[in-house]
Amino acid sequence: MSTVLITGATSGLGRYVAFELVRSGHVVLAHGRDPGRTESLVEELRTEGDAEAFVADLASLAQVRELGAHVADAHPDLDVLINNAGVGAGSPGAARELSADGHELRLAVNYLAPVALTRALLPTLRANAPARIVNVGSVGQDPVDFDDIEFRRGYDGFAAYRRAKFALAAHTFTLAEELADTGIAVNVLHPATFMDTAMVREGGVAPWSTVADGAPGVLALATEDLGTGAYFDGTNRARAHETTYDGEVQKRLAAVTDQLLTL
């Protein structure tokens, strides 16, 4: 049995996966942004098994790093990280939003936060190898604009979401290569298309699938040995946007990411 941290566990896919994991006997560290909702979730999870609440706003890199330090201190046995939390496209026509650190919000929450949290927890995951990192991405991927990484020109919520998910996929492949000999598997997946979540409904999209449809891929990557450095569509290996595999794009993204995380 594993000790699993899942971000964005208070609703949608994260909530469903948290219950599936705890019912299977895993220790679930459930992250949420709202203290009340997170504690309420954990009370429910504890009727099924072992769970603990962790609260942080992933739009703040300081809180992301504090979350990593808190988890590492409280659970040195952590061996699975599921970066599930995310911000959707927003309501149609919504204006560009900023994170607590002044970054474009979708870039901050959907990309910079999982990168920062992963980095904070890598020493713990290394110590507990074999370990797994599961990045919940999307089939919607647009190449980032390195000349406008913060999307200041011609902003569009759906495009911002897709750019962040592109970056997450490319980062996954880079990190998997870096960790190839450590026993830490790193993969990214598209769980299911337009699941019935608040994120999708806010975007004005009629849901195509359920969170139950999206859960099997996440659960498989979190609990099974499926290799590393791959992109999955549900439970099936697939291909991410071809440019995510470009070595020069990966190097450029890594350099920009380091700059953004140290601003």
Residue, then its C-alpha position, 0 to 999 in steps of 0.5 A: m500500500s502507498t501513501v498518496l498525496i493528491t492535489g485538488a481532492t475536494s471536488g471532481l476527479g480528485r475527490y473520486v480518485a481519493f475515495e477509490l484509493v482510500r477504499s483500496g487501503h492506501v493512505v490518502l493525503a488530500h489537498g484542498r484550497d478551502p480548509g472547511r471543505t478539505e476537513s469535511l472531505v477527510e472526515e468522509l474519507r476516514t469512514e473508509g480508511d486512512a486520510e489526512a488533510f492538507v490545505a494550500d492555495l496553489a496560486s501562491l508559490a510560497q504556499v505550494r512550497e510550504l505544502g511540500a515541506h509540511v507533507a514531507d515532514a508529516h509523511p516521510d513515507l510518501d511514495v505517490l504524488i498526483n498533481n491533479a488540481g487545476v484551473g479551467a478555461g474560466s467563463p467564456g470571454a473572461a479576462r486574464e487573471l493573475s496568481a498571488d505572485g503575479h503570474e497568469l493564473r492558468l500557467a501558475v496553477n496548472y503548470l508552475a504549482p505542480v512543478a514547484l510541488t514536485r521539486a519540494l517532494l523529490p527528496t522524499l519520493r527518492a527515499n521511497a523509490p519505487a515511487r510515482i508522479v502522476n501529472v493530470g494533463s489534457v488532450g488540449q495542448d497548445p505550444v507555449d509562446f516563449d515571447d509571451i509566456e505570461f499571455r499578455r497579448g490576445y488572451d484567451g482562457f481556453a488557449a491559456y489552459r491548453r498552453a499550461k497543459f502543453a508545458l506540463a506534458a513537456h516538463t513530464f518528459t524532461l523530468a522522467e529523463e532526469l529521474a530515469d535511474t532513480g526508481i521514480a516513474v513520471n507520467v502525464l495523462h488526459p483522464a477523459t474529455f470534458m468530464d462533468t465538473a465545475m471547471v467544465r461547466e464554468g467554461g460553458v461546455a456540456p459535459w461529455s463524460t463523468v469523473a468515473d470515466g476519468a479515474p481509471g487512468v489516474l488510478a492505474l498510473a498511481t498504483e501500477d508499474l506502467g513505465t515512465g516518461a509517457y503520455f496516456d489517454g485514459t489507460n492507453r498509451a498515446r502521443a502528446h502534442e508532437t512539439t512536447y517531445d522536441g528537445e530544444v523546446q524542453k530545454r527552453l521551457a526548463a530555462v523559462t520555468d526556472q526563471l519564473l519560479t525564482l522571480 
